[in-house]
């Protein structure tokens, strides 16, 4: 609906826009300057990293009977720094061509299952997360993967952090920094 509203506004007024459709944003700034700080977050990578660092007892795995290779949900995770780069390039494109508007998916075009993500957190932290298998959540699709062909053909966007272990490592680094700040604060 928002995309339609933007298109209507652009048709009626001299403005252009870029709608970036985010997929599962994860990771943290590689230099450790910022990351997700939401208390009670529900994003899988953040939850899994918190569990690996002892902030949670376990991680719930919602659904093990999807039509996916291991039965768990598959999602396309995008590193927050790659998403930030997409924003900058999109803004530059809007400035360069003020008569053009854009709508593009922001993801990598491949997905990882819940169990693959948990395995990556285990690898990066050298700890085994306790997994609690549960039923599916209402409305969760088995797989949700982007088609990034438009952003790649329209902008000079090339992901730099599209490795799952890298995404997890940056999230772990951030969570450790948060823990240190809480201990001092």
N, C-alpha and C positions, 0 to 999 in steps of 0.2 A: 504494500500500500504506500509506503514511504517513497519507493521508486516512482510510482505513478504520480504522486504529489509533486515530486521534484520535476518530473517531465512536464507536468501541467504548468508549474511555476516558470520553468524555462521557456515554455511556449508563449506564455503571457508577458514575460518580463525579460530584459536583457541580462540573463545570467546563464552560466553553465555550471555543471555539477559533475561529480564523480561519485558513484555509489560503489563502495568496495564491500563485497560480500565476504565477511570473515568466516573462516572455518574454525577449528579449535586452536585458539591462540595459547601458546605455552612457552616455557623457557623464561629467561630473564636477560637483562643487559649483560653481555659478555664481560664487561668491566666491573660488574657488580654494583652499578650505581642505582639501579632500580629494578623492581620486579613486583610480582603480585603480593599484596599484603592483606588481602581480604580475610578477615577472621571467618571461620566456618565455610571456606570455599568448597565448592563441589567439583571443580575441574580435576579430572583424573590424575594428571601428572602432578599437580600441586598436592592432592590428597595422598598419592603414593609416596612422594618425597617426604611429606610430613610423617607418614607411617614409618618410612625407613629411618628417619631421624628421631623416632620415639615420641613424636607429638600426637600420634594416633595409634591405637592398638592394632588396627587392621584396615584393610581396604575391601569394600563391598564390590563384588563382581555381579552386576545386574544382568542376568541372562547368560545361559551357557548353551542354548539350543538354537541360536541364529544360524542361518544358512551362510556361514562363513567358515574359513578353514579350521578354526579351533572352537567354533560355536559361540564366541563372544563378539560383542559389537566392534566394528571397525570404524575408525575415524581418521580424518586427514588433519594432522597437527601441523601448525605453522609457527615458526619461531617468531616471537614478538619483534625482534630486530628486522627480520625480513618483512614483516608487516609494516613496520615504521618506514622502511625504505620504499615500500609500495606507495605509502601515503605521500612521501616527498616527490616521487616520480609522477604520481597522479596530479599533484598540485602543479608541477612544472608543465605537464601536458595541458592542463586547463589554461594556464597563463599563455602558453605558446599558441593555443588555438581556442580563443574565447568563444567561438561559435559552435564548439563541439562539446558534447557531454558524453560521459562514459559510465558503463556499468560492468564491473568485472569481478570474478571470483578470486579470492585470495587464499590459496592453498597450494599444495604441492602436486596434487593429482594422484596421490597414492595414500593408502591408509595403513594403520597399524591396529591390531586388535587390542582389547583390554589386556589380555595375557601377555602379548608382546611388549606393551608399555611397562607392565609390572616386571617382566623379565629384564627390561632395559634398566629400570630403577635398581633392581637387584644387582645387575652387573656394575653399574656406575658407583653404587654405594658399598658394594661388597657385603650386602646384608640381604636376608631373605624376608620379604614382606609377607605377613599373614594375609591370606586371601579368604574371604568369606563369600561363598557362592550363594547367590540369592536369585529369586525369580526376576523376570523382565520387569522393567518399569513401563507403565502404560505410555504408548506413543513413541518409544524409542525404536528407530529403524535399525535393521541389522548392520547396514553400512551406509556411511555418508562421506563421500569423497568428492572433492572439487574437480572441476574442469578448468584448469588455469590457462587454457590455450589463448583466450582473448588478452589477458594481462601480458602474457609473454610475447604475443604478436603486436601489441599496441605500445607497450612501454619497454624500455631497455632494462626491465626488472629481471634479475638473475639471483635466485636464492643463494645465500652464503652459509646458512645454518640449517640445512635441510636434512641433517642426519639425526635420527632419533636419540642416539646416545649423547650427541652434542646438546640437543634441546634439554635432555634430562640433566646433564652435567651443569648447565647454566642454572637450571631451576634449583639443583642441590646447592650450588654455590650461594645463590640468593637466600635460600632457607637457612643455611648456616650463618650467613651474615645477619639475618633477622634474629636468629636465636642469640647471637652475640650482643646485638643491640638491646634485646629485651633483658638480658642478664645485667647489662650495665645501667639500663634505664630504670 
